Amino acid sequence: MMQKDIAIVFDCGATNVRVIAMDNKGQIIASHAMGNDTDEDPNYPGGRIWDLDKLWNKL
C-alpha cells in the first residue's frame, strides 16, 4: 500500500462544522460538513451558546 502525506483540517464556524482531508498539493481527498446549532445559555436568558462537547462529536 502506498503511503501519502495528508493534512486533516477542522473548520468550526457559526453555521457549519466541516472536516477536510488534503494532500500535500492542496487537493481535497475527502470532506464532510454538518450544520451547526446553538443551545440556550443557562446563565443569560435569551442568550445562545455553542456546546463544546456537541461540536467535537460532530467533528
TORLUM-843000 format. One line per 5 residues: their letters; for each residue x negated, y negated, z negated of N, C-alpha, C. Coordinates in pm, 1 decimal. Example, Ala and Ser with C-alpha at 12.3 -4.5 7.8 and 13.67 -1.06 7.14 Angstrom:
2
AS) -1319.0/569.0/-780.0/-1230.0/450.0/-780.0/-1320.0/330.0/-780.0; -1285.0/225.0/-708.0/-1367.0/106.0/-714.0/-1290.0/-3.0/-787.0 .
//
This chain:
59
MMQKD) -84.2/118.4/0.0/0.0/0.0/0.0/-88.6/-124.5/0.0; -56.1/-219.4/85.5/-134.7/-342.6/96.3/-97.0/-440.0/-15.0; -197.6/-498.1/-78.0/-174.8/-593.4/-186.3/-168.4/-734.7/-129.7; -73.9/-815.8/-180.2/-57.9/-955.3/-137.5/-64.7/-1046.3/-258.6; -118.3/-1165.8/-239.0/-111.5/-1269.7/-340.7/19.9/-1344.5/-320.4 .
IAIVF) 98.0/-1353.7/-426.6/223.1/-1429.0/-418.5/235.3/-1519.7/-540.4; 316.3/-1621.7/-524.2/348.9/-1711.4/-635.8/499.1/-1701.0/-659.2; 537.4/-1699.5/-786.3/678.3/-1699.7/-823.6/710.6/-1838.4/-878.4; 808.1/-1904.7/-818.9/846.3/-2041.0/-856.5/982.5/-2036.0/-924.5; 989.0/-2089.9/-1045.9/1114.0/-2100.8/-1120.1/1158.6/-2246.1/-1114.5 .
DCGAT) 1276.9/-2271.1/-1059.8/1329.4/-2406.5/-1045.1/1460.1/-2416.1/-1122.3; 1461.0/-2496.7/-1225.2/1580.1/-2512.0/-1307.6/1629.8/-2655.7/-1295.3; 1735.3/-2673.6/-1219.0/1792.8/-2805.5/-1200.7/1924.1/-2819.4/-1276.1; 1981.6/-2935.5/-1272.2/2105.7/-2961.7/-1344.8/2224.0/-2883.9/-1286.9; 2223.5/-2857.7/-1157.0/2337.0/-2789.3/-1095.3/2305.7/-2646.4/-1050.8 .
NVRVI) 2177.2/-2613.8/-1029.7/2139.0/-2480.2/-984.0/2010.0/-2434.5/-1049.5; 1996.0/-2302.7/-1063.1/1867.2/-2242.7/-1100.3/1828.4/-2152.1/-983.9; 1697.7/-2146.4/-955.2/1654.3/-2064.9/-841.8/1515.8/-2008.6/-869.3; 1489.2/-1893.1/-810.0/1358.3/-1829.3/-816.8/1316.1/-1799.4/-673.9; 1190.6/-1835.1/-641.5/1139.3/-1815.5/-506.2/1004.4/-1745.5/-514.9 .
AMDNK) 983.3/-1645.6/-429.0/852.9/-1580.4/-414.8/791.6/-1629.8/-284.3; 666.2/-1680.8/-292.9/598.3/-1736.1/-175.0/462.1/-1670.2/-157.8; 419.9/-1656.6/-32.4/284.7/-1605.9/-8.9/185.2/-1721.5/-11.9; 57.7/-1690.3/7.1/-45.5/-1794.4/-4.1/-47.1/-1892.2/113.4; 40.7/-1872.9/210.9/54.0/-1968.2/321.6/180.4/-2053.1/307.0 .
GQIIA) 252.3/-2034.1/195.7/372.2/-2112.2/170.7/498.7/-2054.9/231.8; 489.1/-1935.2/289.6/606.6/-1870.5/347.6/691.0/-1808.1/236.6; 820.7/-1829.4/241.2/910.5/-1771.9/141.3/932.3/-1624.3/173.1; 902.7/-1539.8/73.2/920.2/-1395.5/86.1/1059.6/-1355.3/38.9; 1103.3/-1415.6/-71.0/1235.6/-1385.6/-127.2/1280.7/-1505.0/-209.2 .
SHAMG) 1412.4/-1520.5/-222.6/1466.1/-1627.0/-307.3/1605.5/-1589.7/-354.3; 1643.2/-1647.4/-464.9/1778.9/-1628.6/-517.5/1815.0/-1751.8/-598.6; 1940.0/-1797.0/-586.5/1986.9/-1914.7/-660.3/2122.5/-1885.2/-721.3; 2148.3/-1948.8/-834.7/2276.7/-1938.0/-903.2/2316.7/-2076.3/-952.0; 2445.7/-2097.0/-964.7/2494.4/-2222.5/-1019.7/2457.3/-2234.7/-1166.5 .
NDTDE) 2436.4/-2356.1/-1211.3/2401.2/-2384.8/-1349.9/2519.3/-2457.3/-1413.4; 2545.3/-2428.0/-1538.5/2656.0/-2494.6/-1605.3/2615.4/-2533.0/-1747.4; 2694.4/-2617.1/-1807.7/2665.4/-2664.7/-1942.2/2770.0/-2613.4/-2040.3; 2736.1/-2624.5/-2168.2/2828.7/-2592.1/-2276.7/2858.4/-2719.3/-2354.2; 2965.4/-2715.7/-2430.9/2994.0/-2829.5/-2517.7/2887.0/-2839.8/-2625.0 .
DPNYP) 2845.5/-2960.0/-2655.7/2747.6/-2983.8/-2761.9/2820.4/-2975.3/-2896.2; 2777.4/-2883.0/-2984.4/2847.0/-2868.4/-3112.3/2824.8/-2986.3/-3207.0; 2723.8/-3068.4/-3180.9/2690.4/-3179.3/-3269.4/2746.8/-3314.3/-3224.8; 2781.3/-3325.7/-3097.2/2830.8/-3452.8/-3043.2/2955.8/-3427.4/-2959.8; 3074.1/-3460.3/-3012.8/3198.2/-3439.4/-2938.0/3191.6/-3506.2/-2800.3 .
GGRIW) 3227.4/-3431.2/-2699.1/3223.2/-3483.4/-2562.3/3088.1/-3466.9/-2496.3; 2984.6/-3430.1/-2571.5/2851.0/-3410.8/-2515.8/2836.0/-3273.9/-2451.6; 2739.5/-3261.5/-2363.9/2713.4/-3135.5/-2293.4/2568.1/-3095.7/-2315.3; 2542.8/-2965.6/-2323.3/2405.6/-2915.4/-2338.1/2383.3/-2797.5/-2243.2; 2257.8/-2770.6/-2212.5/2219.0/-2651.7/-2138.5/2165.2/-2553.2/-2240.2 .
DLDKL) 2225.1/-2435.6/-2246.2/2183.2/-2331.4/-2339.1/2059.0/-2262.9/-2282.1; 1945.6/-2273.9/-2352.3/1818.8/-2221.3/-2303.4/1822.9/-2070.0/-2280.6; 1887.9/-1996.7/-2369.5/1897.7/-1851.2/-2350.6/1974.5/-1816.2/-2223.3; 2081.9/-1887.2/-2195.8/2158.1/-1863.4/-2072.8/2072.8/-1893.3/-1949.0; 1995.1/-2003.0/-1955.6/1908.8/-2038.9/-1842.8/1807.8/-1928.3/-1814.9 .
WNKL) 1738.2/-1882.0/-1918.7/1637.0/-1778.2/-1899.1/1698.6/-1648.4/-1849.3; 1818.3/-1614.7/-1897.8/1884.6/-1493.8/-1849.1/1917.5/-1503.9/-1700.3; 1953.6/-1622.0/-1654.9/1979.4/-1641.2/-1511.7/1850.8/-1630.8/-1430.6; 1743.8/-1691.3/-1482.8/1616.3/-1685.9/-1410.9/1559.3/-1546.3/-1412.5 .
//
